[in-house]
Amino acid sequence: MSYTVTPVTLEEKDRMSRIYLDKARYEVKSEIYGCCIKLITDDRVVRDTWEESFFSMSQNVRSHGRLFVIRDPGHPPDTVMYDAYSKTLFLINVAYYGWVKSLALSCAGDILEDEHGIYSVHGACVDVRGKGLCMAGASGVGKTTQTYGLLTDPGVRVVADDWFFARVFGQDILAYGSERNFYVRKDLATTWEGFSDLVDDRGYDADGRAVADLRWALGRGRLLPLTTLRTVIVLKRDPDDPEVVTPLSPADGPPLFQQNDYYNPHLLVRDTRKTALRERFFRELLARTWLFVVNTTGTPTETQEQIRLLAGLGRVYQPDMSVS
């Protein structure tokens, strides 16, 4: 599945806004790392899922960015249009909520990148006993599976499972989460049984996903708002490469991220200016962290063993379930 972001002019944005404001039944303002992002939709399920995903914002605050999520038979499925000047997105006939969520985060990221020197990283971020670790990679290489595998260890706390914001702070890279709850896959429990009761079966959508409160499975103290990044792991799945773990130098990392579009298919603007901003940030990020590439061709447990060694956790955590 994929979509293309089509730029629109201010005039086109104004015309579509007038049309869709008349169709919309719900408006919600939410806070995404300090940005007020407004959802405008005709779909109650989208409204409800959005409110579970993000923290609420006072309705008196003027929005910094807007998402119209609308059904319109006059457009093909998965139509996405963006006016970069007003930070207004149109998602027309987009059925997959994961794209709605990611594009909302990308809209906030577009604002933060321009105005505050804060950048989007499409990946998971956890805190391992006080040290931040992130995992990035293309879709389908196991980021979610391996992130939740780490969370079975009580010494690991989660900042974000799919998208976080980061900034350079002196010699450090600070990573921040922004979501209230996470959009998880139903099949997580197939690999890690501890997540079997996150959501009632009836709560999953047609894509086998649901917004879940991880506090039910992890405990309230296991979700953190920020951490200091120390390790970056890029996951790949290449059966022709016999190497499982490959360390990379600070010079090798930036080209890898650039060649793969920063492992982020949801970036809204890819012009020369934005590319230069991202290149500079990722150079600084990868100069301040340890970088490894992990090949996930083994079983999830085998890959988890390797990631835990890199994180300083040792072997896969096996809780003692015996009763004395």
C-alpha positions as CSV (number, residue, x, y, z in Angstrom):
1,M,0.0,0.0,0.0
2,S,1.2,3.5,-0.7
3,Y,-0.1,7.0,-1.6
4,T,1.3,10.1,-3.2
5,V,1.2,13.6,-1.6
6,T,0.0,16.1,-4.2
7,P,0.8,19.8,-3.5
8,V,-2.1,22.2,-3.7
9,T,-2.2,26.0,-4.1
10,L,-3.7,28.3,-1.5
11,E,-6.6,28.9,-3.8
12,E,-7.3,25.1,-4.2
13,K,-6.9,24.8,-0.4
14,D,-9.5,27.5,0.2
15,R,-11.9,26.0,-2.3
16,M,-11.7,22.5,-0.9
17,S,-11.9,23.8,2.7
18,R,-15.2,25.5,2.0
19,I,-16.7,22.4,0.5
20,Y,-15.5,20.0,3.1
21,L,-16.3,22.2,6.1
22,D,-19.9,21.9,5.1
23,K,-19.6,18.0,5.0
24,A,-17.7,17.6,8.2
25,R,-19.5,16.6,11.3
26,Y,-16.7,16.5,13.8
27,E,-13.8,18.8,14.7
28,V,-11.2,18.0,17.3
29,K,-8.0,19.9,18.3
30,S,-5.2,17.8,19.6
31,E,-1.7,18.5,21.0
32,I,1.2,16.9,19.1
33,Y,4.4,17.8,20.8
34,G,3.3,21.4,21.4
35,C,1.6,21.8,18.0
36,C,-2.2,22.2,17.8
37,I,-3.3,19.9,15.0
38,K,-7.0,20.1,14.1
39,L,-8.9,17.1,12.8
40,I,-11.9,17.8,10.6
41,T,-13.9,14.7,9.5
42,D,-17.2,13.3,8.5
43,D,-16.3,9.9,10.1
44,R,-17.2,9.2,13.7
45,V,-14.8,6.2,14.0
46,V,-11.9,8.3,12.8
47,R,-12.9,11.0,15.3
48,D,-13.1,8.4,18.2
49,T,-9.8,6.7,17.2
50,W,-8.0,10.0,16.9
51,E,-9.1,11.1,20.4
52,E,-7.6,7.9,21.8
53,S,-4.4,8.5,19.9
54,F,-3.5,12.0,20.9
55,F,-3.7,14.3,23.9
56,S,-6.5,16.9,23.8
57,M,-5.8,20.6,23.3
58,S,-7.9,23.5,24.5
59,Q,-10.5,24.4,21.8
60,N,-9.5,28.1,22.4
61,V,-6.1,27.5,20.9
62,R,-5.7,28.4,17.3
63,S,-4.6,25.4,15.2
64,H,-1.1,25.3,13.6
65,G,-2.1,22.5,11.2
66,R,-5.3,20.9,9.9
67,L,-6.3,17.5,8.6
68,F,-9.4,17.0,6.6
69,V,-10.3,13.3,6.6
70,I,-13.3,13.1,4.3
71,R,-15.2,10.6,2.1
72,D,-15.8,12.0,-1.4
73,P,-16.9,9.8,-4.4
74,G,-15.4,12.4,-6.7
75,H,-11.9,11.3,-5.8
76,P,-10.1,8.0,-6.0
77,P,-9.1,6.0,-2.9
78,D,-6.2,7.2,-0.9
79,T,-6.0,10.8,-2.2
80,V,-3.6,12.9,-0.2
81,M,-3.1,16.6,-0.9
82,Y,-1.1,19.2,1.1
83,D,-0.7,23.0,1.2
84,A,2.6,23.5,2.8
85,Y,2.0,27.2,3.4
86,S,-1.0,26.8,5.6
87,K,-0.1,23.3,6.9
88,T,-3.4,21.9,5.6
89,L,-3.8,18.3,4.6
90,F,-6.7,16.6,2.7
91,L,-7.0,12.9,3.2
92,I,-9.9,11.8,0.9
93,N,-11.2,8.2,0.9
94,V,-8.3,7.1,3.1
95,A,-9.5,4.0,5.0
96,Y,-6.3,3.1,6.9
97,Y,-6.2,4.9,10.2
98,G,-2.4,4.3,10.4
99,W,-1.9,6.8,7.6
100,V,-4.2,9.4,9.3
101,K,-2.1,9.1,12.4
102,S,1.2,9.2,10.6
103,L,0.2,12.2,8.5
104,A,-0.9,14.1,11.5
105,L,2.5,13.5,13.1
106,S,4.2,14.5,9.8
107,C,2.2,17.7,9.7
108,A,3.4,18.6,13.2
109,G,6.9,17.5,12.1
110,D,6.8,19.9,9.2
111,I,6.0,22.8,11.5
112,L,8.6,21.8,14.1
113,E,11.3,21.3,11.5
114,D,10.9,24.7,10.1
115,E,10.3,26.7,13.2
116,H,12.0,25.0,16.1
117,G,14.9,22.7,14.9
118,I,13.0,19.6,16.0
119,Y,13.0,16.6,13.6
120,S,10.8,13.6,12.9
121,V,12.2,10.1,13.2
122,H,10.0,7.3,11.8
123,G,10.9,4.6,14.2
124,A,10.5,3.2,17.7
125,C,12.2,4.7,20.7
126,V,12.7,3.0,24.1
127,D,14.7,3.8,27.2
128,V,16.9,0.9,28.4
129,R,17.8,1.6,32.0
130,G,18.4,5.3,31.4
131,K,19.8,5.1,27.9
132,G,17.7,5.7,24.7
133,L,17.6,3.3,21.9
134,C,15.8,3.7,18.6
135,M,14.9,1.3,15.8
136,A,14.3,2.3,12.2
137,G,13.9,0.5,9.0
138,A,11.7,-0.2,6.0
139,S,8.2,-1.4,6.5
140,G,8.0,-5.2,7.3
141,V,11.4,-5.7,8.7
142,G,10.2,-6.2,12.3
143,K,10.5,-2.9,14.1
144,T,7.2,-3.3,16.0
145,T,7.9,-7.0,16.8
146,Q,11.3,-6.2,18.2
147,T,10.2,-3.1,20.1
148,Y,7.6,-4.9,21.9
149,G,10.0,-7.8,22.6
150,L,12.2,-5.3,24.4
151,L,9.3,-4.2,26.4
152,T,8.9,-7.6,28.0
153,D,11.9,-6.7,30.1
154,P,11.0,-4.6,33.1
155,G,14.1,-2.5,32.7
156,V,12.8,-1.1,29.4
157,R,10.4,1.8,29.1
158,V,8.7,3.1,25.9
159,V,8.8,6.7,24.5
160,A,7.3,5.9,21.1
161,D,6.6,2.7,19.1
162,D,6.5,4.2,15.6
163,W,7.3,8.0,15.5
164,F,9.2,10.4,17.7
165,F,10.6,13.8,17.6
166,A,14.3,14.6,18.3
167,R,16.6,17.6,18.7
168,V,20.2,18.3,19.2
169,F,20.9,19.5,22.8
170,G,24.6,20.2,23.3
171,Q,26.4,16.9,22.8
172,D,23.2,14.9,23.2
173,I,20.2,13.9,21.1
174,L,16.9,14.2,23.0
175,A,14.0,12.1,21.8
176,Y,10.4,12.9,22.7
177,G,7.2,11.0,22.4
178,S,3.9,12.7,21.5
179,E,1.1,10.1,21.4
180,R,-1.3,9.4,24.2
181,N,-1.7,5.7,23.1
182,F,-0.3,3.5,20.4
183,Y,-1.9,1.9,17.3
184,V,-0.9,-1.7,17.7
185,R,-1.3,-4.9,15.7
186,K,-3.5,-7.7,16.9
187,D,-0.8,-10.3,16.0
188,L,1.7,-8.9,18.6
189,A,0.6,-11.6,21.0
190,T,1.5,-14.3,18.5
191,T,5.2,-13.6,19.4
192,W,5.0,-11.9,22.8
193,E,2.2,-13.4,24.9
194,G,2.3,-10.6,27.5
195,F,0.3,-8.4,25.0
196,S,-2.6,-10.7,24.5
197,D,-5.1,-8.8,26.5
198,L,-4.3,-5.2,25.3
199,V,-7.6,-4.9,23.3
200,D,-10.8,-6.9,23.2
201,D,-11.0,-8.7,19.9
202,R,-14.0,-6.6,18.9
203,G,-12.0,-3.5,19.2
204,Y,-9.7,-4.2,16.3
205,D,-10.4,-2.5,13.0
206,A,-10.5,-4.1,9.5
207,D,-6.7,-3.8,9.3
208,G,-6.3,-5.9,12.5
209,R,-5.1,-2.9,14.5
210,A,-6.4,-0.8,17.4
211,V,-5.4,2.1,19.6
212,A,-4.2,0.6,22.9
213,D,-3.2,1.9,26.3
214,L,0.1,0.1,27.0
215,R,-0.2,1.0,30.7
216,W,-2.5,-1.9,31.1
217,A,0.3,-4.3,30.1
218,L,3.4,-2.4,31.2
219,G,2.3,-0.4,34.2
220,R,2.1,3.4,34.4
221,G,5.8,4.0,35.1
222,R,6.8,2.3,31.9
223,L,5.8,5.1,29.5
224,L,8.3,8.0,29.3
225,P,7.9,11.4,27.6
226,L,11.6,11.6,26.6
227,T,15.0,10.0,26.7
228,T,18.6,10.7,25.6
229,L,19.5,8.6,22.5
230,R,22.6,6.5,22.8
231,T,22.0,3.7,20.2
232,V,20.5,3.6,16.8
233,I,19.6,0.3,15.2
234,V,18.6,0.0,11.6
235,L,16.7,-3.2,10.8
236,K,16.8,-4.9,7.4
237,R,15.7,-8.2,6.0
238,D,18.2,-9.5,3.5
239,P,18.5,-13.3,3.2
240,D,21.6,-12.9,0.9
241,D,23.6,-11.2,3.6
242,P,25.1,-13.6,6.1
243,E,26.0,-10.9,8.6
244,V,23.5,-10.5,11.4
245,V,24.9,-7.4,13.2
246,T,27.0,-4.8,11.4
247,P,28.4,-1.7,13.2
248,L,28.6,1.4,11.1
249,S,30.8,4.5,11.5
250,P,29.4,8.0,11.8
251,A,30.5,8.6,8.2
252,D,28.6,5.5,7.0
253,G,25.3,6.3,8.6
254,P,24.1,9.4,6.9
255,P,24.3,8.0,3.3
256,L,22.3,4.9,4.5
257,F,19.5,7.1,5.8
258,Q,19.6,9.4,2.8
259,Q,19.4,6.6,0.3
260,N,16.4,5.2,2.1
261,D,14.5,8.5,2.4
262,Y,15.2,8.5,6.2
263,Y,12.9,5.3,6.4
264,N,10.0,7.7,6.4
265,P,7.4,7.4,3.6
266,H,5.2,10.0,5.2
267,L,7.3,13.1,4.8
268,L,5.2,15.9,3.3
269,V,7.8,18.1,1.7
270,R,10.9,16.8,0.0
271,D,12.4,20.0,-1.6
272,T,16.0,21.0,-1.6
273,R,15.7,23.1,1.6
274,K,14.0,20.4,3.6
275,T,16.6,17.8,2.3
276,A,19.4,20.0,3.6
277,L,17.8,20.4,7.0
278,R,17.3,16.6,7.4
279,E,20.8,15.8,6.1
280,R,22.3,18.2,8.7
281,F,20.2,16.7,11.6
282,F,20.8,13.1,10.8
283,R,24.6,13.8,10.5
284,E,24.5,15.2,14.0
285,L,22.3,12.4,15.3
286,L,24.5,9.6,14.0
287,A,27.7,11.4,15.1
288,R,26.4,11.3,18.7
289,T,25.1,7.7,18.8
290,W,26.3,4.1,18.3
291,L,24.9,2.8,15.0
292,F,24.2,-0.8,14.0
293,V,22.5,-2.6,11.2
294,V,20.7,-5.8,12.3
295,N,19.5,-8.3,9.7
296,T,16.2,-9.8,10.8
297,T,16.2,-13.0,8.7
298,G,16.3,-15.2,11.8
299,T,13.3,-15.9,14.1
300,P,11.9,-13.0,16.1
301,T,13.5,-14.5,19.2
302,E,16.9,-14.9,17.6
303,T,16.8,-11.3,16.4
304,Q,15.7,-10.2,19.9
305,E,18.7,-11.8,21.4
306,Q,21.0,-9.8,19.2
307,I,19.2,-6.5,19.9
308,R,19.3,-7.2,23.6
309,L,23.0,-7.7,23.5
310,L,23.5,-4.4,21.7
311,A,21.2,-2.7,24.3
312,G,23.2,-4.2,27.2
313,L,20.3,-6.4,28.4
314,G,21.8,-9.8,27.7
315,R,19.4,-12.7,26.9
316,V,15.7,-12.5,26.3
317,Y,14.0,-11.8,29.6
318,Q,12.0,-14.7,30.9
319,P,9.9,-13.7,33.9
320,D,9.7,-16.1,36.8
321,M,6.0,-17.2,36.9
322,S,6.5,-19.7,39.7
323,V,4.5,-19.3,42.9
324,S,6.5,-20.0,46.1
